[in-house]
């Protein structure tokens, strides 16, 4: 295993005290000449010195770690989303921990206990489906209240009012999809939804249906197939919609 250089090694190479090295490398105020600062920086580079984040965290009370909990990392949307979050974290000097809840309320509960214990500075949570229905919402709220760092809900339960949240206007998305297909001359339009028990899926469907009916067209419920955002359900939904004679389809997930 390669030797890991320490502040003491850098100090010895630069001919200064460990305190001086620490102040300079952490950009803290110090009465150190520019020449000596360059010597310290050169010594750190030559020794391939990498700050010990755990030790730094004890002083700054920040780990530079952020956690992202997703329901299904195999879902292309969540995978692409995690990559975007990781890129932005890196640009801000943070590292990202991605955890998968498997859309399980139990696993999500455990992660909301375990990740803050690792010292993360914040948690971004896309709640499990189970957590968005009935009494489970209250239990999720209790879990979030006990987390020792900031929590932001994403995509689901974004209108809960008891937690910071970032989401999408799903109703408008459904309307825009319907309007686009109507403008293309389609009158028999199918829709493959997500689990309607989820507010986001229900809102996309509601926006879609409203746009069709407000245009003077009739929405045929036989052309509506409920899926679960997975390939298998999409395949079976397509069979149902094609048999119904649809000429266009609004898929609520790609």
C-alpha positions in Angstrom: 0.0 0.0 0.0 1.3 3.4 -1.0 2.4 5.7 1.9 0.0 8.6 2.5 1.7 11.9 3.1 0.7 13.9 6.2 0.8 17.5 7.2 3.9 16.7 9.2 5.6 15.4 6.0 4.7 18.6 4.1 5.9 20.7 7.0 9.3 18.9 7.1 9.7 19.3 3.4 8.9 23.0 3.4 10.8 23.7 6.6 7.9 25.2 8.5 5.6 24.2 11.3 2.6 21.9 10.9 0.3 24.7 12.0 1.6 27.0 9.2 1.1 24.2 6.6 -2.5 23.7 7.9 -3.3 27.4 7.7 -1.9 27.8 4.2 -3.4 24.7 2.7 -6.8 25.4 4.2 -6.7 29.1 3.0 -6.9 30.4 6.6 -5.5 33.8 7.5 -1.8 33.6 8.3 1.3 35.9 8.3 3.1 33.9 5.7 5.0 35.3 2.7 3.9 34.5 -0.8 7.3 32.8 -1.4 6.8 30.5 1.6 3.2 29.8 0.4 4.6 28.6 -2.9 7.2 26.4 -1.1 4.4 24.8 0.9 2.2 24.3 -2.2 5.1 22.8 -4.1 6.0 20.4 -1.2 2.3 19.3 -1.0 2.2 18.7 -4.7 5.5 16.8 -4.8 4.4 14.5 -1.9 1.0 14.1 -3.5 -0.6 15.3 -0.2 -4.4 14.7 0.0 -6.2 16.3 3.0 -7.7 13.8 5.4 -11.4 14.7 5.1 -12.4 12.9 8.3 -9.9 14.9 10.3 -11.0 18.1 8.5 -14.7 17.3 9.3 -13.9 17.2 13.0 -12.8 20.8 12.8 -15.2 22.2 10.2 -18.2 20.1 11.3 -18.8 19.5 7.5 -18.1 16.2 5.7 -18.5 17.5 2.1 -20.7 14.5 1.6 -24.3 14.5 0.4 -26.6 11.5 0.2 -29.1 10.8 -2.5 -31.8 8.1 -1.8 -33.5 6.8 -4.9 -36.3 4.3 -5.2 -34.9 2.2 -8.1 -31.4 2.8 -9.4 -32.2 0.5 -12.4 -34.8 3.0 -13.5 -33.2 5.1 -16.3 -34.7 8.3 -15.0 -33.3 7.9 -11.5 -29.9 6.8 -12.9 -29.6 9.8 -15.1 -30.8 12.1 -12.3 -28.2 10.7 -9.9 -25.5 11.4 -12.5 -26.6 15.0 -12.8 -26.6 15.4 -9.0 -23.2 13.9 -8.8 -21.8 16.3 -11.4 -23.2 19.3 -9.6 -21.9 18.1 -6.2 -18.4 17.6 -7.7 -18.5 21.1 -9.1 -19.3 22.4 -5.6 -16.5 20.4 -4.0 -18.8 17.7 -2.5 -19.0 13.9 -2.9 -22.2 12.0 -3.4 -23.4 8.8 -1.8 -26.2 7.1 -3.8 -28.4 4.7 -1.9 -31.2 2.5 -3.3 -34.4 2.0 -1.3 -35.9 -0.5 -3.7 -39.1 1.4 -3.3 -39.3 -0.1 0.2 -40.6 1.8 3.2 -38.5 -0.4 5.5 -35.3 0.1 3.6 -35.9 3.8 3.3 -36.4 4.1 7.1 -33.1 2.3 7.7 -31.3 4.5 5.2 -32.6 7.7 6.8 -31.1 6.5 10.1 -27.8 5.1 8.7 -26.7 7.9 6.3 -26.9 10.8 8.7 -24.9 8.7 11.2 -22.1 8.7 8.6 -21.9 12.4 8.9 -23.5 13.5 5.6 -24.1 17.3 5.3 -27.5 16.7 3.7 -30.0 14.2 2.3 -31.9 14.3 -1.0 -34.8 11.8 -0.9 -37.0 10.5 -3.6 -39.5 8.7 -1.4 -40.6 5.1 -1.9 -44.0 4.6 -3.3 -45.0 2.9 -0.1 -44.2 6.1 1.8 -46.5 8.3 -0.3 -49.8 6.5 0.6 -52.0 6.6 3.7 -50.5 6.4 7.1 -47.0 5.8 5.7 -46.8 9.5 4.9 -46.9 10.3 8.6 -44.2 7.8 9.4 -42.0 9.3 6.7 -42.6 12.7 8.2 -41.5 11.4 11.6 -38.3 9.9 10.1 -37.4 13.2 8.3 -38.0 15.2 11.5 -35.4 13.0 13.3 -32.7 13.4 10.7 -29.8 15.5 12.0 -29.1 17.3 8.7 -31.1 19.1 6.1 -33.5 16.9 4.0 -34.9 17.8 0.6 -37.7 15.8 -1.0 -37.5 15.3 -4.8 -40.2 14.3 -7.3 -42.7 12.8 -4.9 -44.6 14.4 -2.0 -43.3 17.8 -3.2 -46.4 19.6 -2.0 -46.4 18.1 1.5 -45.7 21.4 3.2 -43.6 19.9 6.0 -40.3 19.5 4.2 -38.3 21.5 1.7 -39.0 20.0 -1.7 -38.1 20.2 -5.4 -40.5 18.8 -8.0 -42.2 19.1 -11.3 -45.5 20.4 -12.5 -46.9 17.0 -13.5 -50.4 18.3 -14.3 -48.9 20.8 -16.8 -46.7 18.0 -18.3 -49.8 15.9 -18.9 -51.6 18.8 -20.6 -48.6 19.6 -22.8 -48.3 16.0 -23.9 -52.0 15.9 -24.9 -51.9 19.2 -26.6 -48.9 18.2 -28.7 -50.7 15.0 -29.9 -54.0 16.8 -30.5 -52.2 19.4 -32.7 -50.8 16.5 -34.6 -54.3 15.5 -35.6 -54.8 12.6 -33.3 -58.2 11.9 -31.7 -57.7 8.4 -30.3 -54.8 8.9 -27.9 -53.7 6.3 -25.4 -51.9 6.8 -22.1 -49.6 4.6 -20.1 -49.5 5.9 -16.6 -47.5 5.0 -13.5 -49.1 3.8 -10.3 -52.1 6.1 -9.9 -51.8 5.9 -6.2 -48.8 8.2 -6.6 -49.7 11.8 -6.8 -47.2 12.5 -9.6 -48.8 9.8 -11.8 -52.3 10.8 -11.0 -51.5 14.5 -11.8 -50.0 13.6 -15.2 -53.1 11.6 -16.1 -55.5 14.4 -14.8 -53.7 17.0 -16.9 -53.8 14.7 -20.0 -57.5 13.9 -19.7 -58.4 17.6 -19.0 -56.6 18.8 -22.1 -58.3 16.2 -24.3 -61.8 16.9 -22.9 -61.4 20.7 -23.0 -60.5 20.4 -26.6 -64.0 19.0 -27.3 -62.7 15.4 -27.8 -63.9 12.4 -25.8 -61.3 10.5 -23.7 -61.8 6.8 -24.0 -60.8 5.2 -20.7 -60.2 1.9 -22.5 -57.1 3.6 -23.9 -55.7 4.2 -20.5 -53.3 1.5 -19.1 -51.7 1.7 -15.7 -48.1 0.7 -15.5 -45.3 0.7 -12.9 -42.6 2.6 -14.9 -40.9 -0.7 -15.8 -40.4 -2.3 -19.2 -42.7 -5.3 -18.6 -45.7 -3.2 -17.7 -45.1 -0.9 -20.7 -45.0 -3.9 -23.0 -48.4 -5.2 -21.8 -49.9 -1.7 -21.8 -48.9 -1.3 -25.4 -50.8 -4.5 -26.3 -53.9 -3.1 -24.6 -53.7 0.3 -26.3 -52.9 -1.0 -29.8 -55.9 -3.3 -29.6 -58.0 -0.3 -28.7 -57.1 1.4 -31.9 -55.0 4.3 -30.6 -53.0 6.3 -33.2 -50.8 8.0 -30.6 -49.6 7.3 -27.0 -48.5 9.4 -24.1 -46.1 7.4 -22.0 -45.6 8.8 -18.5 -42.2 7.2 -18.4 -39.7 6.6 -21.1 
